[in-house]
Amino acid sequence: MDRSLRDDVRVIALIGSGHMVSHFLQLTLPPLFPLLRDELGVSWVALGVISSVFYAVSGLAQPVAGFFVDHFGARRVLLAGMVLAAVAIASAGLAPSYWALLPLAGLAGLGNSVFHPADYSMLNATVSGRRIARAYSVHQISGNIGWVLAPVLVGSVTHLANWRIALLTAGGAALLATLVIALQTRGLGAPMPPLPRAHGTGLRADLRMLMAVPILMAFGYFVLLTASTGGIQTFAVPALGMIYRAPLVLATGALTVYLFGNASGVLTGGFLADRATRHDLVAAAGVLCAARERGHGHDRLFDGRHRAVARHARARGHASRLIRQGLRFRLLGAGRRLADRAAGLRLVPRPRRATRDVRRDRGRDARHDRDRRAGEAPRGDSAAGAGGRGVRAG
């Protein structure tokens, strides 16, 4: 291995380690959302606000971090951001309420904002041009490794202790990695030398450069990419559990497979970019392939759901038809018998229960008996008299 390759590998490994710490800290809180929801008594929307605050501060502060990198040096800004993000995540383990997590998420996002400006500045300044695309791919893969490690560490420590100890452990591990990177990156990331005035440097020139069409197009692309990736990382595990009743192990495994697939695509793209001259065609082909696969996966998912719904509907319709037929057969078979029996029946309304006066009822019953006996006696006498006359006549 020649000296140039050895130096490139060393720089790429160190910068990639810092990026791994960045992505590791990004994914320490989202796996804990189900526990935070129960313990803090907040909704999923409130938990999503934590991630929104983190990424909003990180995105808005990145241009400012870029100016700091140019004026104070990439290494200083990188180490300061790593310390700030690690301390904020560790402090989240001591947060007494939900509202204390919001400013800590903002501080963590502020620390996270320095990674891309500082990392790319050091990579562009030290790595040879023929390996720069692979350096970018390794840089991105290192971030994906951090995403993979965060749920494993946080989940394991939470299972053994609790989520507060898990966040303190994650913050401590990030501080330890920051110390190692600080000891190994001496001499890297010096401040940019001032350009001559003839080139029109200054705040106005920098803002004009940021408003260029290619930069705005790249900004829009990364906004959409980060939004989709962040949504999947933050809510994939809870969504799989709530929608498909997937166990936690299966849901986190699906997220891990997605992240590994993302890493393999980034590595492949790095090798292709080093050997291609039309980088726009390579990027467009990758986006179209991803959109095609995502569309097919969406169709397969909904086709499966539609088939399941159709089977369920057919089963319900078949069962309802059987019930209707059974009721019709029972009514037709027993209808005539019921009609014959019902012809001789007389429906008598059920008497209403009311309070009774026992003495009054007894007197009324006694009078009713006397009247009935008095009415029956004449009929008996007339019958007896008619019988007697008949005897005498005979």
C-alpha positions as a printed Julia matrix, in Angstrom:
394×3 Matrix{Float64}:
    0.0     0.0     0.0
    1.55    3.3    -1.08
    1.68    6.31    1.17
   -1.11    8.12   -0.64
   -3.49    5.19   -0.31
   -2.57    4.67    3.33
   -3.17    8.32    4.16
   -6.47    8.3     2.3
   -7.67    5.19    4.14
   -6.7     6.72    7.5
   -8.51    9.99    6.83
  -11.58    8.25    5.43
  -11.74    5.93    8.46
  -11.46    8.8    10.95
  -14.0    11.01    9.23
  -16.31    8.04    8.75
  -16.08    7.29   12.47
  -17.22   10.8    13.26
  -20.14   10.43   10.87
  -21.02    7.12   12.52
  -21.22    8.92   15.87
  -23.49   11.52   14.31
  -25.99    8.97   12.98
  -25.7     6.92   16.14
  -26.88    9.88   18.21
  -29.69   10.62   15.73
  -31.31    7.24   16.34
  -31.0     6.96   20.11
  -34.37    8.56   20.97
  -36.77    7.18   18.29
  -36.53    3.5    19.39
  -37.57    4.64   22.87
  -40.74    6.38   21.69
  -43.12    3.56   22.77
  -41.66    3.7    26.3
  -41.64    7.5    26.39
  -45.26    7.57   25.24
  -46.35    5.44   28.19
  -44.11    7.0    30.83
  -44.54   10.66   29.86
  -48.19   10.31   28.83
  -47.87   12.05   25.45
  -49.16   11.27   21.96
  -47.3    10.07   18.88
  -47.59   13.56   17.43
  -45.82   15.03   20.45
  -43.04   12.48   20.11
  -42.72   13.31   16.42
  -42.2    16.94   17.4
  -38.99   15.89   19.19
  -37.55   14.54   15.94
  -38.86   17.56   14.05
  -37.07   19.95   16.41
  -33.85   17.94   16.09
  -33.8    17.88   12.29
  -35.13   21.41   11.86
  -32.37   22.9    13.99
  -29.79   20.67   12.33
  -30.87   21.66    8.82
  -31.17   25.38    9.49
  -27.83   25.54   11.29
  -25.81   23.72    8.61
  -25.13   26.82    6.46
  -23.91   28.63    9.57
  -21.75   25.63   10.45
  -20.28   25.8     6.95
  -19.19   29.41    7.51
  -17.64   28.43   10.84
  -15.77   25.58    9.17
  -14.32   27.95    6.58
  -13.22   30.5     9.17
  -12.23   28.42   12.23
  -11.28   25.07   10.75
  -13.19   21.84   10.21
  -11.57   19.89   13.06
  -12.45   22.41   15.76
  -16.03   22.75   14.6
  -16.42   18.97   14.25
  -15.17   18.2    17.76
  -17.28   20.99   19.3
  -20.4    19.66   17.58
  -19.71   16.08   18.66
  -19.31   17.12   22.3
  -22.49   19.22   22.2
  -24.58   16.43   20.64
  -23.25   13.78   23.04
  -23.9    15.92   26.12
  -27.43   16.75   24.91
  -28.33   13.07   24.4
  -26.88   12.11   27.78
  -28.83   14.94   29.41
  -32.02   13.63   27.81
  -31.66   10.63   30.1
  -32.07   13.02   33.04
  -35.03   14.94   31.59
  -37.84   15.18   34.18
  -40.65   15.75   31.65
  -41.54   15.88   27.97
  -41.0    19.62   27.75
  -37.4    19.25   28.9
  -36.71   16.96   25.93
  -37.54   19.64   23.35
  -34.64   22.07   24.08
  -32.29   19.11   24.49
  -33.35   17.87   21.05
  -32.6    21.33   19.69
  -29.11   21.3    21.23
  -28.47   17.84   19.85
  -29.57   19.04   16.41
  -27.23   22.04   16.7
  -24.34   19.7    17.42
  -25.38   17.42   14.58
  -25.37   20.32   12.08
  -21.56   20.48   11.91
  -20.88   16.97   10.62
  -21.51   17.3     6.9
  -19.77   20.68    6.42
  -16.76   19.62    8.5
  -16.53   16.07    7.13
  -16.76   17.02    3.46
  -14.32   19.86    3.95
  -11.67   17.5     5.37
  -12.37   14.81    2.78
  -12.08   17.23   -0.13
   -8.87   18.74    1.27
   -6.99   15.5     2.04
   -8.32   12.58   -0.07
   -7.0    12.17   -3.61
   -9.39   12.98   -6.42
   -9.47    9.46   -7.88
  -10.85    8.08   -4.58
  -13.12   10.91   -3.51
  -16.36    9.22   -4.64
  -15.53    6.06   -2.72
  -14.65    8.24    0.25
  -18.15    9.72    0.1
  -19.7     6.27   -0.08
  -17.7     5.0     2.9
  -18.65    8.17    4.74
  -22.34    7.46    4.15
  -21.98    3.77    5.0
  -20.36    4.74    8.31
  -23.45    6.78    9.09
  -25.67    3.8     8.31
  -23.59    1.67   10.66
  -24.29    4.23   13.36
  -28.01    3.88   12.64
  -27.71    0.11   12.98
  -25.74    0.27   16.24
  -28.01    2.78   17.99
  -31.13    0.55   18.35
  -28.95   -2.4    19.4
  -27.18   -0.5    22.19
  -30.2     1.47   23.34
  -32.5    -1.55   23.24
  -30.07   -3.8    25.08
  -29.34   -1.32   27.87
  -33.04   -0.49   28.19
  -33.81   -4.2    28.56
  -31.13   -4.61   31.22
  -31.75   -1.32   33.08
  -34.07    1.44   31.77
  -34.25    4.04   29.02
  -32.54    6.74   31.1
  -29.46    4.59   31.64
  -29.53    3.77   27.93
  -29.35    7.45   26.93
  -26.59    8.13   29.45
  -24.64    5.18   28.05
  -25.12    6.37   24.48
  -23.92    9.86   25.36
  -20.89    8.48   27.2
  -19.96    6.23   24.25
  -20.18    9.24   21.9
  -17.9    11.3    24.17
  -15.36    8.47   24.25
  -15.38    8.26   20.44
  -14.94   12.04   20.28
  -11.82   11.79   22.43
  -10.32    9.11   20.17
  -11.03   11.14   17.02
   -9.54   14.26   18.63
   -6.29   12.42   19.36
   -6.04   10.97   15.84
   -6.96   13.98   13.7
   -4.29   16.48   14.68
   -3.26   18.53   11.7
   -6.48   17.94    9.77
   -9.13   20.48    8.95
   -7.11   23.69    9.04
   -8.97   26.93    8.35
   -9.39   27.82    4.7
   -6.83   30.37    3.48
   -8.37   33.72    2.65
   -9.03   34.22   -1.04
   -7.94   37.37   -2.8
  -10.4    40.19   -2.96
  -10.44   39.96   -6.73
  -12.57   36.84   -6.51
  -15.38   38.79   -4.88
  -15.39   37.02   -1.53
  -17.69   38.11    1.23
  -21.11   37.44    2.61
  -22.92   38.63   -0.5
  -20.83   36.4    -2.76
  -21.36   33.43   -0.49
  -25.13   33.95   -0.46
  -25.13   34.3    -4.25
  -23.32   30.98   -4.52
  -25.86   29.31   -2.22
  -28.72   30.57   -4.4
  -27.28   28.96   -7.54
  -29.66   26.6    -9.37
  -27.56   23.4    -9.0
  -27.2    23.96   -5.26
  -30.92   24.63   -4.86
  -31.74   21.46   -6.84
  -29.4    19.42   -4.68
  -30.95   21.03   -1.6
  -34.46   20.05   -2.68
  -33.35   16.5    -3.44
  -31.75   16.06   -0.04
  -34.78   17.59    1.69
  -37.04   14.94    0.16
  -34.52   12.17    0.78
  -34.02   13.14    4.41
  -37.77   13.48    4.99
  -38.49    9.98    3.69
  -35.51    8.4     5.41
  -36.21   10.16    8.69
  -39.86    9.12    8.61
  -38.94    5.48    8.02
  -36.3     5.47   10.75
  -38.48    7.23   13.29
  -41.83    5.5    12.86
  -41.15    2.25   10.98
  -40.91    0.15   14.15
  -44.04    1.57   15.86
  -46.01    1.52   12.58
  -45.19   -2.13   11.85
  -46.27   -3.04   15.37
  -49.54   -1.1    15.29
  -50.65   -1.82   11.69
  -49.44   -5.38   11.13
  -49.09   -6.52   14.77
  -45.44   -7.33   14.08
  -43.38   -8.17   17.19
  -40.61   -5.79   18.18
  -37.84   -8.14   17.05
  -39.37   -8.51   13.56
  -40.01   -4.76   13.22
  -36.47   -3.77   14.2
  -35.12   -6.52   11.94
  -37.03   -5.07    8.99
  -35.56   -1.64    9.72
  -32.07   -3.16    9.92
  -32.51   -4.87    6.54
  -33.62   -1.56    5.04
  -30.54    0.2     6.41
  -28.19   -2.51    5.15
  -29.79   -2.26    1.71
  -29.27    1.49    1.8
  -25.61    1.0     2.71
  -25.02   -1.48   -0.11
  -26.54    0.95   -2.6
  -24.32    3.76   -1.38
  -21.2     1.58   -1.68
  -22.14    0.53   -5.21
  -22.79    4.13   -6.17
  -19.37    5.16   -4.91
  -17.57    2.68   -7.16
  -19.74    3.67  -10.12
  -19.13    7.38   -9.56
  -15.35    6.91   -9.53
  -15.52    5.22  -12.94
  -18.27    7.28  -14.59
  -18.11   10.67  -16.21
  -21.87   11.42  -16.27
  -22.67   11.48  -12.57
  -26.1    12.92  -13.27
  -27.06    9.8   -15.24
  -25.8     7.53  -12.45
  -27.82    9.44   -9.85
  -30.94    9.52  -12.03
  -30.71    5.77  -12.71
  -30.44    5.07   -8.99
  -33.45    7.22   -8.18
  -35.55    5.6   -10.93
  -34.63    2.09   -9.76
  -35.53    2.98   -6.18
  -38.85    4.51   -7.27
  -39.66    1.47   -9.41
  -38.92   -0.98   -6.61
  -40.81    1.1    -4.08
  -43.8     1.29   -6.41
  -43.77   -2.47   -6.99
  -43.48   -3.08   -3.27
  -46.41   -0.7    -2.69
  -48.48   -2.54   -5.31
  -47.62   -5.94   -3.88
  -48.47   -4.75   -0.4
  -51.84   -3.33   -1.41
  -52.59   -6.25   -3.72
  -52.04   -8.56   -0.8
  -54.22   -6.43    1.43
  -56.93   -6.23   -1.25
  -56.86   -9.99   -1.72
  -57.19  -10.47    2.01
  -60.07   -7.99    2.16
  -61.76   -9.71   -0.81
  -61.43  -13.13    0.81
  -62.87  -11.73    4.02
  -65.78  -10.14    2.12
  -66.49  -13.35    0.23
  -66.44  -15.32    3.46
  -68.83  -12.87    5.09
  -71.13  -12.88    2.06
  -71.18  -16.68    1.94
  -71.93  -16.86    5.65
  -74.74  -14.3     5.36
  -76.27  -16.21    2.46
  -76.19  -19.43    4.47
  -77.86  -17.71    7.41
  -80.6   -16.24    5.2
  -81.24  -19.57    3.52
  -81.35  -21.38    6.84
  -83.82  -18.89    8.26
  -85.98  -19.12    5.14
  -86.01  -22.92    5.23
  -86.88  -22.95    8.91
  -89.69  -20.45    8.46
  -91.14  -22.21    5.41
  -90.95  -25.64    7.03
  -92.56  -24.6    10.26
  -94.83  -21.91    8.86
  -97.87  -24.07    8.21
  -97.66  -25.84   11.56
  -97.29  -22.54   13.37
 -100.21  -21.06   11.46
 -102.48  -24.01   12.3
 -101.6   -23.78   15.96
 -101.85  -20.01   16.07
 -105.44  -20.12   14.71
 -106.75  -21.53   17.99
 -104.66  -19.31   20.2
 -105.82  -16.12   21.76
 -103.29  -13.55   22.77
 -104.04  -12.1    26.17
 -102.06   -9.06   27.26
 -100.05   -9.53   30.36
 -101.7    -7.81   33.34
  -99.85   -4.82   34.69
  -98.51   -5.16   38.17
 -100.02   -2.64   40.56
 -100.24   -2.08   44.27
 -103.17   -3.91   45.81
 -105.34   -3.22   48.84
 -105.87   -6.65   50.37
 -108.96   -5.79   52.41
 -110.66   -3.99   49.51
 -109.9    -6.89   47.17
 -111.3    -9.4    49.66
 -114.53   -7.44   50.03
 -114.9    -7.08   46.26
 -114.31  -10.8    45.8
 -116.92  -11.63   48.45
 -119.55   -9.41   46.8
 -118.74  -10.9    43.44
 -119.28  -14.43   44.84
 -122.63  -13.45   46.4
 -123.84  -11.87   43.19
 -122.83  -14.92   41.2
 -124.65  -17.28   43.58
 -127.72  -15.06   43.54
 -127.74  -15.07   39.76
 -127.3   -18.84   39.51
 -130.2   -19.69   41.92
 -133.1   -18.43   39.71
 -131.76  -20.27   36.73
 -131.68  -23.45   38.83
 -135.22  -22.9    40.15
 -136.65  -22.28   36.69
 -135.0   -25.38   35.4
 -136.37  -27.38   38.35
 -139.89  -25.92   37.8
 -139.8   -26.77   34.13
 -138.77  -30.26   35.0
 -141.59  -30.63   37.49
 -144.18  -29.41   34.99
 -142.89  -31.82   32.52
 -143.28  -34.65   34.96
 -146.84  -33.64   35.87
 -147.73  -33.25   32.24
 -146.48  -36.65   31.54
